[in-house]
Amino acid sequence: MIGPRVRVCIVAAKYNETYTDALVQNVIEELGELVPNARVDLIRVPGAFEIPVTVASVIEREGPACIIALGVIIRGSTQHADLVATSVTNGLQQLAMESKRPIIHEVLLVDDEKQAYARCIGAQLNRGKEAARAAASMIDIFQELDRSMPHQTPRTNPRARNA
């Protein structure tokens, strides 16, 4: 069970807004049910490529319990979408490993708008709801790690200790 009030930050791209807005809404609704004591902050960035640097800044400044990265990249006739998706994925994974903080990666790379609709707005493959479930699970896991390993220094923001 998730303990007292926790902070979750959503970093979402504005690009492909119809789909990213649906992802954001689904995450917020599902988190409301799964983690009713969560404070959810939303930061919108221009596109998927801007997500990792924003996540890095959030970790450094705020240190929420979990970050959810949301975006939709639709493939075109060039390799640009694949390059952006790979860059975002690698950046988010590196940040998660370095910060030891859960980062839920739902920056979707899809072939067309039909796939985007199915994953962002549809009910069966809804990645927004899945992101919220993964976030709730990871918050619970990390809180349990903090409780079960009291001799270890819990994950905290260095600035918070001096405040």
Secondary structure as UniProt FT lines:
FT   STRAND          6..13
FT   HELIX           17..34
FT   TURN            36..37
FT   STRAND          38..45
FT   HELIX           48..50
FT   HELIX           51..61
FT   STRAND          66..74
FT   HELIX           80..99
FT   STRAND          103..110
FT   HELIX           113..120
FT   HELIX           127..148
FT   TURN            150..151
FT   HELIX           158..162
//
